[in-house]
Amino acid sequence: MQEVLQYLKKHGQRLDSEIAADTGIPLAQVRRDISALSALGEITTCSVTRFNGDERFEGTQCRPASFIPPKSPGRKPGAQVKVAA
């Protein structure tokens, strides 16, 4: 379960099938872990239906709950520049 949570914190929002493929954990186990993490409030999930041509694909998309990545270094647009007097 912690492996799935750490994966999501590192890679951000992903589908359950992507998590299974990248971590090597079986899809059924990933779905159980996602359900448990969602019940604990660690992640946020939603059902997704995608189409690739005529092929329909259903999955669960999830991301860490209340996770805000740190700001990147450097100047930000619209930032006030302090002028030395």
C-alpha positions, 0 to 999 in steps of 0.5 A: 500500500505504501509503495502505491502512495509513494509512487503517486507522490513522486509521479502525481496523478495516474491511472490504476493501470499505469501504476500497475505497469510501472510498479510491477504490482498486479492490477487487482492488488493496486485496486485494493491498495487504492481503495484502502488509501482512499478510505484512509483519506490519503488519496483522491480517486475518480472513475475515468472512461477514455476512448482510443478510437472505437476501443473503450477503456475504463479505469480509476484515476488517483492522486495524493490528497492535499499534496502540493509539490514544492515551488520551483526555484527562480523568479516567478512571473508577476513577482515584485522586485525590491529596489535598493534605495 
